[in-house]
Amino acid sequence: MDDVVADWHTAAQDFLKMRWNKDNERIPQEDWDRIKNDSHFYRNLPLKPGAHELVEFCRNAVASGLANDLFFLTALPHDYSMPHAASDKVWWAHEHFPGITVFLGPFSHDKWRHCKTGDILIDDRTSNCTEWTRAGGHAHIYRTWEACRPWLEQTLNPMPEL
């Protein structure tokens, strides 16, 4: 969910009043500690641009039989430092996208354990996508809906072999 449909990065930058490139830098620990002081940080994340379009595309893929199911797979902070994160993520998802089940990793490095052969993961972390692919699934490193859509269309509706 984070940085695919929920705009964690922008919310964190606004909260901290600082900017960093999430692709090249990790948030410094002292700044992450400041975010953790907002115990309901995940409950109030803004939508990521393109979130509704992505989810609607996926809902339509399920409705038309191109996909079997749709759910959110999200992770908790690895240090158990935000006890409301799990319930806040579920509340957030049900507020913005009613009817979509939320599964917890529980941690980012555990997401691959949910993969069955052929399953699709759209995630902002390269490591999660790599592990998912190794487990037999298809994965896309998410940056924008515009960049994801062609990959998703091809993955769900590949050209028949001649």
N, C-alpha and C positions, 0 to 999 in steps of 0.2 A: 504494500500500500504506500509506504513512505517513498516519496519522490517518483511515484508512478501516478497515483491518483490523489494523494495527499502531499501538499507542498511543504515537506519538512525543512528543506534547505532554506527556502525563502523565510519561513517562519523563524527558524533559528537565527538567520542573519538579522532579521528585524528585532528579535528579542535581545540579541547581543549588541545590536547597533554596530555591526562590523560585517565585512565582506571577505569571502574566501572562495577559491575555486574548488568545489568538492571533487572534481576529477583529478586534481593534482595535489591536494592537501587534505589532511585530516584536521578536524576541529581540535584545537589545543585542549588538553585535559581540563585546565582550569575554566575554560569557557563551557565545556560539556558539563562540568560540575555546576555552573550557574544555571544552565538549562534544567538540570535535574531538580533544582530547587522549585521549579514550577511543576508541582506534582500532577497537574492535569494538562501538561503541554500537548500531549497527543490528542486530547479531546477537542482542542480548538484549532487544529491545523486548517489552513485554507485549502481549497481545491487546487489541484495542479491544472494549468491550462491544458485543455484537451481531454480531461478526465471523463467528462460525460460522453464525449464522442467515442473514446476507447471502450467504455463500459457498454454503451449502446451497441457498438459493433459486435462486441463479444456476446451480448444478450441475443442479438439477431443471429449470430453464428450457431448458438445453441438452439434457438427456435427453428432454424432451417435445417438442422441436422448435421451441420458442418463440425460441430463440437458437441461433446457429451454433457458437459457441466461447466459452471462458472463459479469460482469462489475466490476470495482473497486469501493469500498466504502471507502473513506478516511475521515480524520478529519482535522480540522484546529486548530492551537494553540488556547487554550481556552481564552486567554486574548486579542485577536485581535491585537497582537503585530507584526505580520508579514503580512503586507497587500498584498504581492505578493504570499503568500503561495498557495492560491487557483489556480491562473493561472499557477504558477510554477509546481504544482502537475499535472495539466492537460497537460502542455507541456511535462513534464517528461514522463508521461504515453504514450502519443502519439508518442514520440520519440522512446521509447523502445518497446512498444506494440501497434502498430497502429491498429485502428479500435475498441478498447475497450473503452466503455463509462466510464467516471469517475463521480461518484456521491459524494457529500460532505455531511457529517453527519448532520449538519455542524461540530459538536464537537463529540469527542469520545463517550461521554455518550448519544448521540442521535442516534447512529447507529441502535439500536434495532427498531427504528421507521420505518426503511426501510424493516423490516422483514415481509414476508408473510409466512403462514404455509408451512413448508417443505423447505424453502430457506436455503441455506448453506452459512455460514460465516467462512472464514479462517482469523484469526486475532491473533496478538501477545499479546493482553491484555486479561487476564482472565476475568475481569469485563465485557468487551464487549461480550465475548463468553457466559457468564452466562446470561446476559440480553437478548441476541439473542435467547438462548434456552428457556428462560421464555416466549418469544414472539411467540414460536411455531416453531422455526427453528432448524437447526442442526449447531453446531459450533465446530471448532477445534482450540485449542491454538497452534499457529504456532511457531516452533523452527527451524526445518529443513525440506527440501523437503523429505528426506528419512524417516522421522518420520510421515510426513503428508500423503504421498502417500497411505500406507495401509488403513488408516482411510478413505480417500477420495474414494478409490476403493470400500470399504465395504459400505460406505454411498450411493454411486451412483449406486451400483450394488449388493444390498443385496441378500443373498441366499434365495430362495423361501421357504416358510414354508411347512413342510411336513404334 
